[in-house]
């Protein structure tokens, strides 16, 4: 399903690359503009020289025409240079077969990324038939929430995490290095980061499950928020990208999900408590049972 669309998928992953890294040659937009301007100035000087040679005596025949042709070619290069530099926005491959292997790996990664929501749905759907009616009523929304949360995490990573992370990593000390991005490691970094944060977005469902079995409550999460922050930092450190920008962009949504889990558990506890009070109010009291017995006798 993914291999026949490998060109759009590769272009999709390349969007996060900064200009200096996309070119594979260390181009930067500001330097490109300056170089193009210098080339145009040189072409103007050559045109002036061609005019001078044409009017001068004792100059070899054809020198003015050759100089004018060189000026024309230089002017064409100056006008096309920024576009040709920008057109090289792609990572590099090493070796004869690496382009094919990387394409196959990207197709496999995307196949896993696309099917993970379906896999999560199937896992929850497999468990639901074994539950009671009340448990099924509570668990059914989870079947739909799990893939949506995963997709939300993957989309959030692609648009909010990857661009600043890649820009920071590839731009760090770029004046000291020639920035060349190897395709295999770059694509693996992106896909694994999207899958990792997508799975981390399952935190509210995990909290609901633990509350359901009586392992935690909203008060537990509130009282242990310091330990939870350390645990989130450990999870983020295990994900691809250990630079400060990537870790910050990964930590913020996980902390927000932790807070959302607390709010969600408080709402569930409030709803359960209200339902319990309503059932208790409907249940017959001891006096009602005694009155019923007296009336029967």
C-alpha angles and dihedrals in degrees: 000000000000103000096067088055095046095124095059090043093052091047089050091055093044092059092083093059117106117234094253091056098037093065093056087217102077096258118167123194095234093049091045091055092048093049091048089052092051091050091052091050090050091051090053090051091050090051090052090049091050090054091050092049091049092057096041124095125230094029118136113263113262095021093111092047092048092049091048090050091051090051090051092050092048090051090052091050091049092053095046099040100086091049093047091049092049091048090066092069100138139099121254133251126207122212136022099280101031094095091057094043093049091049090052091048093050090050090050092047092050091046089055092044092051096044096046093083089052090048090052090049091051092049093054093040090053092056099043098073089060092057129091121252093263093046090046091053089055096042099046095078087054090063090062097035096055098063092039091053091048092050090047090053093048093048092046090052093049096050104028108025109032101053097054092037095052092042091052096045096046094040096049108114089343090155089065097046138047101240111228120161119207109220099221098053093040095053092044090052092053098045095044091049092052092048093045095052090041090058091043088058087069088077096107091052091049090051091050091050093050090048090050092058091044097250097122142008136196089268090054092056092044095050095045099045091121092057089044090054090054090048091051089051090052091050091049091049089055092055121085114279121046098189119116095249095051093043092049093049089048096044098051097062092043091053089047090051090051090054089046089053090055091051091046093051091048090052092049092048091049091049092048092048092050091049091049092052091049092051091046090053091052095047115096114255127223091260091053090052091048092049090050091051092049092050092050092052 
